[in-house]
């Protein structure tokens, strides 16, 4: 199964076991991340539904790319500018392409169950009656 994911403004075709270099992502080597912006998925030549589909990956390393020389010149004006650039990259190993498991739903239900007894234990106080404003005598 393969998927086309978008990260860092670029699109990558990935499958389980692939290694790709993407623009820098936060994390250390060995961290697991999830790429959720899946544009297309398929198996062979058949497209599949991408709702809830995620790509899980492991960060292999954080590194810098090849040096690119940016040279500007305007002829006959003695104008020359030379500048170098190295892009920060993250190397990823794709672990799996599959549906996202709903692990977050269970803790929310437990929190709601814990909050209900607490609300019953401490009933709200009734609002105090407002006092009438005293009239000033001039």
Backbone torsions as a table, in degrees:
resi	resn	phi	psi	omega
1	UNK	NA	139.4	179.0
2	UNK	-124.7	164.6	177.1
3	UNK	-147.0	153.6	172.9
4	UNK	-110.6	117.9	-177.6
5	UNK	-115.0	153.6	177.2
6	UNK	-113.8	126.8	174.7
7	UNK	-153.1	137.8	179.5
8	UNK	66.3	25.8	179.2
9	UNK	79.0	5.7	179.6
10	UNK	-125.3	163.1	180.0
11	UNK	-116.1	140.5	-178.0
12	UNK	-131.9	137.6	173.3
13	UNK	-92.9	120.6	-174.8
14	UNK	-129.6	154.7	172.9
15	UNK	-142.1	166.0	-179.5
16	UNK	-59.3	131.7	178.7
17	UNK	95.3	-10.4	-179.9
18	UNK	-72.8	153.9	173.0
19	UNK	-119.4	129.1	-179.8
20	UNK	-133.6	156.4	175.1
21	UNK	-111.9	118.5	-178.9
22	UNK	-118.9	168.7	175.8
23	UNK	-61.7	155.6	-169.7
24	UNK	-52.9	129.9	173.8
25	UNK	-117.7	149.4	-179.7
26	UNK	-73.3	143.5	178.6
27	UNK	138.1	163.3	179.2
28	UNK	-102.5	166.5	176.8
29	UNK	-62.4	132.4	-178.5
30	UNK	98.0	-14.1	178.4
31	UNK	-70.5	147.4	176.1
32	UNK	-99.8	135.2	178.2
33	UNK	-130.3	165.3	179.8
34	UNK	-124.8	127.4	176.2
35	UNK	-98.0	108.2	-172.2
36	UNK	-95.6	-12.6	-177.0
37	UNK	-88.0	75.6	-178.8
38	UNK	-92.3	124.0	-176.9
39	UNK	-93.0	-35.6	-176.5
40	UNK	-153.2	146.6	176.1
41	UNK	-140.9	151.7	179.6
42	UNK	-164.2	168.3	176.9
43	UNK	-132.8	107.4	-174.2
44	UNK	73.7	-118.8	179.3
45	UNK	-109.1	12.6	-179.2
46	UNK	-106.3	131.0	176.9
47	UNK	-81.8	150.1	179.9
48	UNK	-124.6	166.2	178.1
49	UNK	-70.1	136.4	-177.5
50	UNK	-103.3	3.4	179.0
51	UNK	-65.8	122.3	179.7
52	UNK	77.2	6.6	-178.3
53	UNK	-86.0	133.8	176.6
54	UNK	-133.1	160.3	177.2
55	UNK	-116.1	120.1	178.4
56	UNK	-96.4	138.4	-176.4
57	UNK	-141.3	161.4	177.2
58	UNK	-118.6	136.4	178.1
59	UNK	-78.0	122.8	177.7
60	UNK	-85.3	-49.0	-177.2
61	UNK	-162.3	159.3	170.9
62	UNK	-108.0	124.7	-177.9
63	UNK	-147.3	-179.8	179.6
64	UNK	-111.7	146.8	-179.2
65	UNK	-82.3	-172.8	178.0
66	UNK	-65.4	152.3	178.5
67	UNK	-78.2	133.6	178.4
68	UNK	-114.3	129.0	178.9
69	UNK	-94.5	126.1	175.8
70	UNK	-105.7	113.0	-177.2
71	UNK	-121.1	122.9	178.7
72	UNK	-113.1	138.3	179.3
73	UNK	-147.7	137.2	171.5
74	UNK	-118.3	116.1	-173.4
75	UNK	-67.1	147.3	178.7
76	UNK	63.9	16.2	177.4
77	UNK	-125.7	9.0	-178.6
78	UNK	51.6	42.7	-179.1
79	UNK	-115.0	112.7	177.2
80	UNK	-140.9	131.6	177.0
81	UNK	-133.5	130.2	179.7
82	UNK	-123.0	127.5	-178.9
83	UNK	-141.9	142.2	178.3
84	UNK	-108.1	158.0	-179.9
85	UNK	-148.4	135.5	172.3
86	UNK	-126.8	120.8	-177.9
87	UNK	-79.3	138.1	173.6
88	UNK	-79.4	131.6	-176.1
89	UNK	-126.2	156.0	172.0
90	UNK	-121.0	126.8	176.8
91	UNK	-90.4	127.0	-178.1
92	UNK	-118.8	144.7	169.8
93	UNK	-112.6	122.1	-178.9
94	UNK	-77.2	123.6	-178.7
95	UNK	-91.3	-46.4	-176.3
96	UNK	-158.4	152.2	172.2
97	UNK	-119.1	114.9	-177.3
98	UNK	-168.5	-177.3	-179.3
99	UNK	-71.2	148.1	178.8
100	UNK	-79.0	131.9	178.0
101	UNK	-84.4	138.6	-177.9
102	UNK	-90.4	87.6	177.9
103	UNK	-91.7	-24.1	-175.4
104	UNK	-75.6	-18.4	-176.4
105	UNK	-69.8	-37.8	-177.4
106	UNK	-66.2	-45.7	180.0
107	UNK	-63.5	-32.1	179.3
108	UNK	-64.4	-39.1	179.7
109	UNK	-66.1	-38.7	179.0
110	UNK	-66.6	-41.0	179.8
111	UNK	-63.9	-40.5	179.2
112	UNK	-64.9	-38.8	179.0
113	UNK	-67.6	-37.4	178.5
114	UNK	-70.2	-33.3	-177.0
115	UNK	-74.6	-30.4	-177.6
116	UNK	-63.3	-48.7	178.7
117	UNK	-64.5	-33.2	179.8
118	UNK	-66.1	-36.5	179.5
119	UNK	-69.2	-35.4	179.5
120	UNK	-72.2	-32.2	-176.1
121	UNK	-71.4	-33.2	-177.1
122	UNK	-117.5	88.1	179.6
123	UNK	-70.5	152.2	-178.8
124	UNK	-75.8	147.0	177.5
125	UNK	-79.9	149.8	177.4
126	UNK	-75.1	148.6	-179.7
127	UNK	-69.4	139.6	179.7
128	UNK	-72.3	145.2	179.6
129	UNK	-66.8	145.4	-179.0
130	UNK	-79.6	143.0	178.8
131	UNK	-89.0	146.8	178.3
132	UNK	-75.5	142.7	-179.4
133	UNK	-71.9	137.6	179.1
134	UNK	-75.1	138.7	-179.5
135	UNK	-83.4	140.2	177.6
136	UNK	-88.8	137.4	176.3
137	UNK	-102.9	128.4	-176.5
138	UNK	-100.4	NA	NA
